[in-house]
Amino acid sequence: MIRAVFAALALLIASPAAAQSPTDDAAAFERGLESYFAGDPESAWFFWLGPAERGHVGAQFSLGNLYRQGEGVPADAVQAAQWFARAAAAGHAHAKLNYALMLDAGLGVARNSAAAYIEAIRAAQSLDGDDRRQAREIAATIARRLTPDEAERARKQLMEGSGPRR
């Protein structure tokens, strides 16, 4: 807890101009990773929050994971879905897949299997190897549950390059 308070103070003391530079956001993200892998997810949250709010995709994805797992913060499906959605919209492939799973299950968001299918397909298009195979399997599982209307709507959105509205 004390480490988290010091981490928060360090972020507050930093000058506002410096805290908003992409280089500083990348450094804060890295410090968050170090904290996380040292077993201190609460400090990681403090390092990731500012960069995530300013659009750092890795920090957004990482916050989604913290909220989904309840690591360093109370588990919160709504927060997890919101951070995954932001990172997915910015192109983060694993965030797309996590968001697809949340959409399909209705965790933190309204259940929407057609949107989940679209996100899973888009994730698969951005991944390779085992990650791509897993994303395709998830998309196929979701597709089997779609109604004909949902499947047609999803197919059209994928063809048009549009997708679920966030």
C-alpha positions, -999 to 999 in steps of 0.1 A, spaced: 0 0 0 28 24 9 45 17 -24 12 26 -42 10 59 -23 45 68 -33 39 58 -69 8 81 -69 27 109 -54 55 106 -79 30 109 -107 13 139 -92 46 157 -86 57 153 -122 52 184 -143 19 184 -163 37 190 -196 62 162 -190 35 138 -179 17 142 -212 46 134 -236 45 101 -254 80 93 -242 70 98 -206 38 78 -211 59 50 -225 83 52 -195 54 52 -171 39 21 -189 73 3 -186 75 12 -149 40 -2 -145 51 -34 -161 80 -36 -138 57 -31 -108 32 -57 -121 58 -83 -126 73 -76 -92 40 -85 -77 27 -50 -72 -4 -46 -95 -16 -17 -74 14 4 -82 11 -7 -118 -24 7 -119 -10 41 -107 16 41 -135 -8 30 -162 -38 52 -155 -25 85 -168 -10 71 -200 -42 50 -206 -64 81 -202 -42 99 -228 -45 70 -253 -15 47 -246 -30 15 -260 -8 -9 -239 -18 8 -207 -55 7 -217 -52 -31 -224 -33 -36 -191 -59 -17 -171 -86 -39 -187 -67 -69 -175 -63 -55 -139 -100 -48 -137 -110 -81 -152 -89 -101 -128 -93 -78 -98 -56 -74 -94 -46 -42 -75 -81 -29 -79 -115 -44 -72 -128 -66 -100 -150 -45 -122 -163 -59 -154 -177 -25 -166 -142 -8 -162 -125 -38 -178 -149 -37 -208 -144 0 -212 -106 -2 -212 -106 -32 -236 -130 -13 -259 -107 17 -260 -77 -4 -267 -96 -25 -293 -107 7 -311 -71 18 -313 -62 -16 -329 -48 -37 -300 -55 -73 -312 -56 -89 -278 -79 -62 -265 -102 -70 -294 -103 -106 -284 -109 -98 -247 -136 -73 -257 -152 -99 -279 -154 -124 -250 -169 -97 -228 -195 -88 -255 -204 -124 -260 -209 -131 -223 -225 -97 -215 -198 -90 -189 -197 -53 -182 -215 -45 -214 -248 -55 -230 -246 -89 -246 -240 -86 -283 -229 -118 -300 -228 -102 -335 -204 -75 -323 -184 -101 -304 -180 -121 -336 -168 -90 -355 -142 -82 -328 -130 -118 -327 -126 -119 -365 -107 -86 -364 -85 -99 -337 -77 -130 -357 -68 -108 -387 -43 -90 -365 -27 -120 -348 -6 -149 -359 3 -184 -348 -15 -199 -318 -31 -165 -310 -47 -164 -344 -59 -200 -341 -74 -192 -307 -92 -161 -320 -106 -180 -350 -119 -208 -327 -135 -182 -305 -151 -165 -336 -163 -199 -348 -179 -207 -314 -196 -173 -314 -208 -177 -350 -226 -210 -342 -248 -191 -318 -257 -162 -341 -292 -160 -355 -294 -157 -393 -301 -120 -390 -271 -114 -367 -248 -134 -389 -259 -114 -420 -255 -81 -401 -220 -91 -389 -210 -103 -424 -221 -69 -439 -202 -49 -412 -171 -69 -419 -174 -64 -456 -180 -27 -452 -152 -23 -427 -176 -10 -401 -182 -26 -368 -197 -25 -335 -204 10 -321 -186 18 -289 
